[in-house]
């Protein structure tokens, strides 16, 4: 029941239920036996039911009823141990954690606790989420930590001392959470269970008649320490809160110990904001910051404004310190703050800011990006690195920066590059609609600045910038990064105008810039990526160019407007290969591109000739596996195959050799390549032995080459190694080919 956890109110309602398909189901009280919920379902007369989530005793005092809520479980988790002295690892069976935010931590002695989110573990061990429970193994350890994190930022952390010989641990939990449900139900006569679900039977609540329920087992395993912690975290933990609500809780007491004086293993960097005493200094400090920061300015003429501002600053320092964990990280330091005063009234008037109180945000150049008719406290939740506002401001900053450069004929080269780079580095959020902004100037929410940009003017300005840098003797890395984003359809054009397009003349000019400086880009990109001011993703220039060309092919196949300039695409690939810098990614994309194109006579001559050159120079010879391993070891980290792994890399090469060889089998126009195709096909079987598809290709090539006995023997093997993975139609065709070879009708 996916909505089950979103509320905390009590549901006690009579609703109509049909029992037409539930013969044998008795009226009465049923108790839920899974999901960690202590829930009752009462089936009443007149086809009514009740879901009961809170039960207890009551007293009558005068005209009042005094309810005594039933005591909740003392421990959040119930653990059951199995012991085996010979066990080398510990098996964990975590009961149905699907809907809640749970974490598991391990600790040896006094070492740092190592945490993992249970949902992340489930994704690894059960990627299809086919099982209800999560089963996994951990190394032997001294202490086990179990954490439940609720949706208000509060976490219950339990630490358990583990027996030395423990081999299995079953983890169950006790929660009392409630939400709106749209439920269905049925009675299982085989098991005498009533199953109630919202979305699917797999996630059903299971009830049994209370008269058949065994007495509740009392947990015999008690945690050695327990705490309740606000905004609990650990190194590398991603925020699971839907919004930053740190201001709702005290900032001077983060952990409350329960049953012990245990101090949590929790760190906070002592982060301090520097608050300037003038708007000029505040803007200067924002401009000098390493990362792209914004200045939040608060104007409020009330006397209490200073006290509220100081409290806000203290809260922001605390929350930012928690995000940084134990050392400064510029990634989270994204706002400076300034309290406007009497000296700023002229500036406020010139910028038509008349609301009191008023809250507005400036970029490092002093441009207003957002303004709200609101006090600071009401907007505090917005000022988090994880918040939607920060990404909207980044988008507004890019629009404003490019708009200013368009209008400023004296804009410097550096200003132009910076403006386009801001647009290129924007990222879409999958959780928020960043284009959805408030437009009412009297709104208490932020009204975000968004000038209207002329796409043609932006394109012309970009073209002039690229042309101006063609004679550079060394690469400008900010420009390099911007070019890479743009040619891969991820840059400012995509971000500002939401447009997918085919590479144009300016793009090919920009590609020439990358290839010209590819060696220096390779030498400089590691240092550039380590810059703390932003997250940079510059890959190997040759790989990035070939990937962009490949995406260009995909875009054309998806119906994106424009036509591929085949002549220029071929020219780029040939330039890469002629330079001797044709790495695996370049060749892989080149071959895919060529495979989509037929020559005028219907042959694949161009593709097969280029592939044969690559094969002879790179793959042919003794020890094919060792050669592939050397290529794989030298892959750039940006290559997809560096993530997909060795087996995928190996399969790619056996597949491409077979596919090239198959093109010779099926097209008589390619007959001049039969000898080469046999060479490629034999290679594919050295990499992937006994593959029926590859054997079929090689058998037919042998026959076409006049090696009939060898062909029949090879085709016989192809049929021999047929398996369930081969489609029935393909298997029949292979058998038919063998029969034709044997009777001489092939």
N, C-alpha and C positions, 0 to 999 in steps of 0.2 A: 504494500500500500504506500505508494510513493509520497502521498501528501500527509502521511501519518505523523510526521515529526514536526510539522510547521506550526502547530498551535499548542497551547497549554491549558485550554479551557476544558470544562467537564461536559461530556455528552451523555445524556440520560434521556433517551427519546423513545416514544412508541411509534413504530412505522409498520406499514403493511408488508407482509412477506407471504409469498405463495409457497405452500408445501405440496403442490400437486405431484412433484416428482420425488417426494421424500417419504415414501411409505416406511413405517418403522421408526421414524424420528419421534421421540417422546418430548412432550412439553417439560420444562424444568430449567435448571441452571446448569450451564456448561462453562468450563474453565479453560482459558487459553493455555496451551502447553508449550508454545514456542515464541519467538520474536523478543524474548526478554521482557514481555509485558505481562503484568498480573491483571488480566481482564476477564470479566464475566460476561456471558451472554445469557439472558433470561428469555426463554421462549414461553409466551403467555397465551392465555385464551384469546379468541377472536383474531388469531393470526397476527399478533403483535409481538415485537421483540424489544429488548432493552440491552444496550451495551453499557456495562458498568465499569468505570475506571477507578473510582475512589469508593472505598467501603470503610465502615467502622461502626462505632457505637454512638448512641445519642442519649441525652438526658432531657427530661422535661423540667424546666425551671420557670414556674409561673406561666406566662403566656409564650415563653420562648423555648425553642429547641436548641440545645447545645450539642453540636456534633463533635465527636472525637475521631479524628482521622486515624485510620489504621497505620501503625508504624511502618515506615518504609524500610527496605532492606538496609541493614547496617553497612554492608559492603557492596560496592558497585559491581564487582565481579565475583563469580563463583568459579573456583578452580578445582579440578580433580586431577590427581597425580597417578601415574603408573611408574613402576620402578623396575629397572633392569641394569645390573652392574656392568653388563657387557656392551650396553648401548654406547655408540660413539657420538651420536647426535641426539637432539631432543625433538620429537615430533609435536607440533602444535596443531590442535583442532579448535579453531575459533568458530563458535556457533553463530551462523547467520548474521554477519556484521553489515549487510548490504546498505542499510539506510542511515547509518550513523558514522560519525567521525571518530574512529578508533585508531590508536597508535600502539605499537609494541616496541619496547626498548630492552636492550640487554646490557649487562654491566659485569665485568670481571673485576673483582676486588674493588679498588677505589678509582678505577679507570673511568673515563668519560662514558656516559650512557650513549649507546648507539640506537637511534629511533628510526622506525619506518612506519609509514601510514599503512594500515591494514588493506585499504582499497588498492594501494599500489602493489602490495604483495599478491593480492588476488588477481590483478591484471597480469602479473608475470606467470603465476602458476596455473591460472585458469582463464586465459585470454578471452574465451567465448562466454565466460560467466555461466557455465552450464550447471555448476553445483551451488547449492545454497550455502554450505559452510566453506571455510577456507582452511586448507590443510597444507602445512609447509614445515620445513625443518630449520632448526637453528643450531649453531655450535654450542657445545657445553658452556655454561655460564653460571655465575654465582647468584645473580639477581635478575628477576624479570620485572619489567615495568609495564603496566597497562594503563592507558590514558583514554578517557572519554572527554571529547571536546564538544560543548554545546554551541548553539548558534548565537549566543550572546558573548562569546569569547571566554567563557569560564571552562576550565578543564579540571577533571578529577583524575589525579595521578596516584596510582597504587603501586607500591614496591613490594615484591615478594622474594623471600629468600628461598632458593631452590635446594632440595636435597641433592647430595652428591651423585646419587644413583638414579635420579629421575630420568625417565626415557620418553614419557608421553605426558602432555598437559592438555586437558580439555578446558576451554575457556567459555563460560557462559556469562551473561550479564543481567542486571536488573535495572530497567529503565521505566519511567512513568511519563510517557509523552503522548500527545494527542493531537489530532488534526481533523480536518474535514474529509469525509470519505464518501465515495459513491460505490457501495459495496454490492457484491453478489455472493451467493452461498449455495452449498449443497451438502447433503448428508451421505457419507460413505458407509453403506450398510455392511461392507466387508470388515471395516475397522471400527464401526460405531463412532466415527468422528464427524463432527460438523466443521466444514471448511469454508471460511469466509475470505473473499479476496476482492481487490479493487481492479487491478489490471490483468493479472494472470493467475492461474491456479498454482503456479510454481511459488508464488509469493503469498500463499494463503495463510491466514490465522487458523490454527487448528484447535477446536474445542471438543472436550469430552464431557459427558454428564458427570457432575461433581460427585455423584455417589460411587462412580467407578475410578475416581482419581486417588492415587496413592498419597499418603501424607507427604507434605513437603520435606525434602531432605535439607538438613541444616548443614551449611558449608563448614567443613572442618579445617579449611585452609584459610588462614587469616593473614592479611598483609602486615609486614613488620612496620611499615610507615604509610601514612595516607596524608594527602594535602588537597586543597582546592586552590587552583592557581588561575589568575586572570591573564588572558593573552599568553598562554603557555606556548613555548616555542623551543626549537633546537636548531643547530646549524643546518642550513639547507631546506628547512621546512617552509613550504609555500603557505600563504595565508588562505584559510578556508572560510573566512568570514565574508558575508556578502557586502559589508561596509565596515569602515573603521569606526568603532564605537568606544575608543579608549577614553573619551572625555566623560563617559558615563560612570567611570570607576575611579577610585582614589589612585593617585599616581605615586604615593609615597609608601604604599604597602601592596606589594604585588602578590605575595604568597601568604596564605593563612594556613598554619600548621594545624593538623588534626591528630590528636592522640600522641604527638611527639614534638620535640623541638627541632626536628630535622629541617635543615636549610636546603632548599631545592637546588638542584644542579642547573642553574639558570643565570645567564649573563646578560648584561646590558651595557652598551658602550655609553660613556658619560658624554653625550653629545650636547653641545652648547651652540645656540644661535647668537650671532653678533647683531645686535640691534643698533642701528645708526641714529644719530640725533637730527638728521636733516634728510630731506628727500633726495637731494643731490648726492650725498654720500651713500645713501641706500641704493640708488641706481648704479653708482660707480662700483659698489661692492658686488652687485648682481652681474654687472658686465664683466668684472674681473674673474668671476668664478670659473673654475675649470669646466664644469658641466653646464648644460643649458638650463639656467635657473630662471624662475619668474619671481617678481616682487609683488607681494600682497600688501596693499595699502588700505588701512582702516581709518576712516574719519568719523568721529563721534564727539560732539561738543559737550556731552554730559560729563560731569566731574568724575563719575565712576568709571569712565572709559579706560583710564590708565590702569586701574586695578584689574578690570576684566581682561585687558590686553596682556598684562603680565601673567595672569593665570593661564590664558590661552598659550602663551609662549612656553611656559613651564610644561604644559601638557604635550605640546608638539615636540619639545626636546626629549621628553620621556619616551613617547611613541617612536620617534625616529631612532633613538638609542636602542630600543628593542629590535627594530628592523635591522639595524647594523650589527646587532648581537654583541660582538666583543672587540670590534675595531672599526675605524672610520671607513665608510663606503659611500662614495659620491653618488652612487646610483639612487640612494634614498634621500639625499640632501637636495631637494628640488625647489624649495621655496625660501626666499628671504621675506622678512616681515618689517613693516614700518607703520608707526602710529602717527598720522598726520595731525598737525597742530595749527596754531594761529598763523605761523610763518608760511604755511602752505595755502592760505586762502586764495591768494592771487593765482597760483597754479591751478587750483580747483576751479576757479571762476573761468579761467582761460580755456579749460577743458570741459566746461559746461557740466561740472559735477556739482549739483545743488542739493541732492538729498542728504539728510542728516538723521540717522547715521547712513553711511555709504561704504561699500566695500568694492574695491576695484583691483585689477591685476595688470601689471605692466611686464613687457618683455625687457630685455637688457638695453634696448634702444629707447625705452620710455614710451612705447606705443601701448595704448590701452587695448587689452585683449578680451577683457570681460569685466562686467560691472553688475552689482546687485544692490538693490534698495533694501539693505538688511544690516543687522548688527553682526559682529564677528562670531558670537556664540552659536547663532542659528546655522551658520555655514561651516562650523568646525569639522564636521564629519567629512567634508569635501577634500580637506587638505592632507591627503595621504598619497604616497607614491602609487598605491594600488588603485586609487580612485579614478572615476571616469573623467573628472574635471581636468586632471593633469594632461590626459591624452587629447581632450578637446582644446586645451590651451596650446599644446604642441601643433595641432592642426591649424588653429587660428594664427599662431606665430608664423607658420609657413606661408599662409595666404597673405598676411600683412607684409612679410619680408619681400616676397616676390612682387607684390603690388607696388611697394615703394621703389624697388629697383626698376620696374617698368616706367614709373613716372619720373625717376631721377636720372636725367641724362648725364649727371656727373658721378653716378655710382661707380665705385672702384671695382676692379676685377675680383678682389677678395670678397667684396660685398655680394657680387653676383654669384660667385661659387658658393658662398655660405647660404644664400637664399635658396638656391636650387637644392643644396644638400639637405636643408631642413625639410623640404618637401619630399626628398627621396627617402629619408630615414623614418618617415611616418609609418606606423603600423596600424592595420585594422584590428579592432578588438572583436572577438567572437561573442563577448558577453554584453556589449553595449552598442547602441546605435549612435555612433559619434557624430552623425550628421543631424541628429535630432536635438535641436537647441531651442531655448526660449527666445522669443522675439519681442515680447511686451516690455517696453522700457521701464514700466512701473513694477515689474515683477520682483518679488523678493528673492527669486532664484537668479543665477548668473545669466546675463545676456552676453553671448559670445560674439566677438567681432568677426565678421566674415565678408571681406570685400569681394565683389564680383570680378573674376579674372577673365580676360580675353584669351582664349586658347591659342588663337593664331599669333597674337603678340608674344605670348610666352614662348611658343615654338620658335619664333624668329629671334628672340633674345638668346635662347639656348643655342641656336645655330651660330650666331655671331660669337658666342663665348667659345664654342668648340673650334671654330675657324681661327680665332685669335690665339689658340694654344697649339696649333699644328707645328710651330717651329720651336716648341719647348725643348730645351736640352736635357731636362730631367722632369720626371712626372710630379704633378701636384696631386698628392694622395687624396685630398678631399674631392678633387675633381674626378679622380680615378674611381673612388667609391660611388660618386653620383652617376657616372657613366655606366658602371656595372649594373646598378639598380635600374637605370632607365632602359638599357638594351634588353634586360630580362623582364620587362613589363611590370616592374615593381617600383618604379621611380616616381618622380613628381607628376608625370602625366597621368599615371594610374591613380595616384593618391589625390590629386587636386581635381581631376575631371572624371575619375572612375571609368577610364577608357582603356580597353585592350586594343592593340594595333599591331600591324606588320612593320618590320624594320624599314625606316626610310633613309634618305640620303644622308641626313645628319647623323643618324645612328651608325652608318657605315664609316663615316668620317671619324666618329668617336671610337669605333672599333680599331681603326688604323692607329689612333693615339695609344690605345692599350697595347697593341702588338708591337708598336715602335719602342715602347718603354717597358716591355714585359720583364726583362731581366732586372731592371732597377725596382720595378714594382714588387717582384719576388723578394728582393733583398730588403725592401723597406716595410713590407706588409705586416710582419710579425710585430715590429715596434709600433706601427700605426694601430694595430688591433689591441695593443696593451694600454693604449691611452685611456685614462680614467674618465675622460670627459663624456664619452658615449660608448655605446656598444657597436663596434665595427665588425663587418662580416666580409671583408675583402678576401677573396680566394685567389688561387693561381690565375693570372690574367688569361692564359691560353685556355684553361678549362672554363673560365667564366664566359669567354667569347663563344666557345663551341657550344656551351649549354644554352646561351642566348640564341644562337642560330637554330638549335634544336627546338627550343620553345617557340621560335618563329614558325617552324614547320607545324607544330601542334596547333598554334593559333590559327593558321590558315585552314587546317582541317576542321576546326571548330566553327568555321564560318565568320571569323573576324574580318571586318572590312579591309580591303587592300589586297594586293598581289605580291607574292614573293618575287624579289629580283634575283632570279636564279643565277644570272651571270655574276652578280656581286657576291652571292653566297658561295659559289664555286671559287671565286677569286680569293675570298678570305681563307677557305679551307686549303687551297693550294699554297697560299702564302705561309700558312702555319706549317704545312708539311715541308715546303721548300726550305724553311728556316731551320729545320731539324728539331723543332720544339713540339712536334706532334705527339703529345702524350696519349695515354689510353682514352681519356675522356674525349679528346679531339677526334681521334679515329672512330671511336664508338658512335659519336654523333654524326660524323661524316658518312659513315657507312649506312646509318639509318636514313639519312637524307638521300643518298644516292639510290638506296633500295626503293624509294618512292617514285623514282624517275626512270622511264624507259627511253631508250634511244629511238631514233626515227624509224628504224627497221623493226621495232618491237623487241629488240634484244636488251640485255643488261650489260653490254660491253664495257661501258664506262665504270660501272660499279665493280664488275668482276676483275677488271684490270687493276683498279686501285686496291681492291681487297687482296689480290694476289701479290702485289708489291709489299703490302703490309705483312702478309703471311710469311713471305720469304725472308723479309728483313727482321721480323720480330718473333715469330712462333716456330718456324721450321727448324729442324735439327734434332740432335739427341736431347734426352732429358726434358721433355716438354713440361712436365710438372714443375721442375726446378726453374725453368724459364718463366712460367706463369707466376710462380711464387716471388721471383725477383721483381716482376712488374707490379704485383699486388703490394709488395712491401714498399714500393716507391710511390704509391698513390697519394695524391694530395688529400688532405683531410676534408676538403669540400666535395670530393667525389662521392657519389651515392654509394658506390661499391665499397668504400672504406667503412660504411655503416652496415651494408647488407652482408658483408663477410666473405670469407674465402670460398665457401661452397657456391655461393651465388656468382662470384667472379669466375670461378672455374666453369660453371654451367653456361655462363654467357659465351665463353670462347668455344665450347663444344657446339653450342646452338648456332652461333653465327657461321661457323665452318660448315655445319650441316646445311644451313639455310642457303648459303652461297652455292654449295654443291647441288642442292635440290633445284636451284634456278637453272642449272645446266641440264638436269634430268627432264624438266617439264617444258623447256623451250628449245626447239631445234636450232633457233638462231644463235644459241650460245654454244654450239657444238665444238667450236674451236678451243673451248676451255675444258674438254673432257679430261685430259691428262692432269691438269691442275686441280680439277674438281675431285678426282680420285685421291689426290694428295691431301686435300682439305678434309675429305670424308674419312680417310684413314686416321687422320689426326683427331677428329671428333671422337672416334672410338678408342683412341689411346687415353683420352681424358675421361670419357664416360663409357665404360666397357659394357658390352651386351645390350646396348640400347636398341630396341627393335626398330625405331624410326630411323636411326643412323645406319643400321644394318640394311634396311630397305633401300635407303639412298645409295649406299655403296654397291649393293648387289646390282641395282639397275645401271649404275655407271660402269661397272665391270662388263656387263652384257653389251652396253652401247660401245664399249672399247674393244669388243671382240673376245674378251676373256670369259667365255661362256661357262666353263666348268667352275671357275672361281665365282662367277656370278650366282650359279645355282647353289653352291655351297654356302655363300654368304646369305642369300635369300632364305635358304632353309633355316639358318640361324635366326633370321629376323622373325620367321614364323614360330620357331621354337621358344623365343623369349617374349612372345606376346603375353600380356597380362591384363588385369582388369582395368588398368589405367588407359589402355588403348581403346578408342571408340570402336564399336562393333563394325561400323562401315569401313573404317580404315583397316581393321584386321582382315576383313573380307577381301579388300583390295590387295593387301599384301599376299594373301593366299592365292588369289587369282593370278597375280604376277608370277609367283613361283610355278603355278601350273602351266602358264604360257611359256615360261623359260624351259620347263622340262619337256613340253611337247613341240617346242620350236616355233610357236606362234607369237612370241613376244615382239 
